[in-house]
Amino acid sequence: MSDPAAAPPLSPDAVVVAARDQVSAELEGESVILSLADGVYYGLDGVGARIWELLREPRRAAELLDAITAEFDVDAGTAWRDLSGLLADLAARRLVEITPAA
C-alpha cells in the first residue's frame, strides 16, 4: 500500500469519487465498504460515513469541505486537515479516485 504522506497535497479543486472496484452499504449509521481489489472490508462512521455518502457522485474537494463545515461543528482548517487525510487514506486503499485540478 502506498504511503498517504507521500501523496501530493490535495487541492480544493480536485475531483473525488468512490472507486468502481468497491461495494458499499449503509448499516446503522456506518458505511461498510468491500474493496474488490483486495477483498478487505472497511468501515466509516460519523463524518467519514457522511463523506462516503457524498462520494457516490464526483465532487470537488471544496464541496466536501463545505458540506462538512455546514453539517458538523468544526472549523474549516480542522475539517480540511481531516478531510485531506481521510481522502489520502482512501486513495491509498484504492477506494476513491482523485482527479487533480486542471
C-alpha positions in Angstrom: 0.0 0.0 0.0 1.3 3.5 -0.8 2.1 5.9 1.9 -0.6 8.7 2.2 2.0 11.1 3.4 3.9 10.7 0.1 0.8 11.7 -1.9 0.7 15.2 -3.3 -1.3 17.7 -1.3 -5.0 17.7 -2.1 -6.2 20.7 -4.0 -9.7 22.1 -3.2 -10.5 21.9 -7.0 -9.5 18.2 -7.2 -12.5 15.9 -8.1 -13.1 12.9 -5.8 -15.4 9.9 -6.4 -15.8 6.5 -4.9 -13.9 3.9 -7.0 -15.7 1.4 -9.2 -13.9 -1.6 -7.7 -15.8 -1.5 -4.4 -19.2 -2.3 -3.0 -20.6 -0.4 -0.1 -23.7 -0.2 2.1 -25.1 1.9 4.9 -25.5 -0.1 8.2 -26.8 1.6 11.3 -25.1 4.9 10.6 -21.9 3.4 9.3 -20.6 2.9 5.8 -19.3 -0.6 5.2 -17.1 -0.9 2.2 -15.7 -4.0 0.5 -12.7 -3.4 -1.7 -13.0 -5.8 -4.7 -9.3 -5.2 -5.3 -8.0 -6.7 -2.1 -11.1 -8.3 -0.6 -10.9 -6.3 2.6 -13.8 -4.7 4.4 -13.5 -1.1 5.7 -15.9 0.9 7.9 -16.5 4.6 8.3 -18.8 6.1 10.9 -19.8 9.7 11.7 -18.3 12.3 9.5 -16.4 9.6 7.5 -19.7 7.9 6.6 -21.2 11.2 5.5 -18.2 11.9 3.3 -18.5 8.4 1.8 -22.2 9.1 1.1 -21.3 12.3 -0.8 -18.7 10.5 -2.8 -21.3 8.4 -4.7 -21.1 11.3 -7.2 -17.9 13.1 -8.3 -17.4 16.1 -6.1 -14.7 18.8 -5.8 -12.8 18.5 -2.5 -14.0 22.1 -1.7 -17.7 20.9 -2.0 -16.9 18.1 0.5 -15.4 20.7 2.9 -18.4 23.0 2.6 -20.8 20.2 3.4 -18.8 19.0 6.4 -18.4 22.5 7.9 -22.1 23.2 7.3 -23.3 19.9 8.9 -20.8 19.4 11.7 -19.4 21.6 14.5 -15.9 22.0 13.1 -13.8 24.9 11.8 -12.6 24.9 8.1 -8.9 24.4 9.0 -9.5 21.3 11.1 -12.1 19.9 8.6 -9.7 20.4 5.7 -6.8 18.7 7.5 -9.0 15.7 8.5 -10.7 15.5 5.1 -7.3 15.6 3.3 -6.0 12.8 5.5 -9.1 10.6 5.0 -9.1 11.1 1.2 -5.4 10.3 1.0 -6.0 7.1 3.1 -9.0 6.1 1.0 -7.0 6.7 -2.2 -4.1 4.6 -0.9 -6.5 1.8 -0.4 -7.9 2.4 -3.9 -11.4 3.1 -2.5 -11.6 6.6 -4.2 -10.3 8.1 -7.3 -8.9 11.6 -7.2 -8.5 13.7 -10.3 -6.2 16.7 -9.7 -7.4 20.1 -10.7 -6.6 21.0 -14.3 
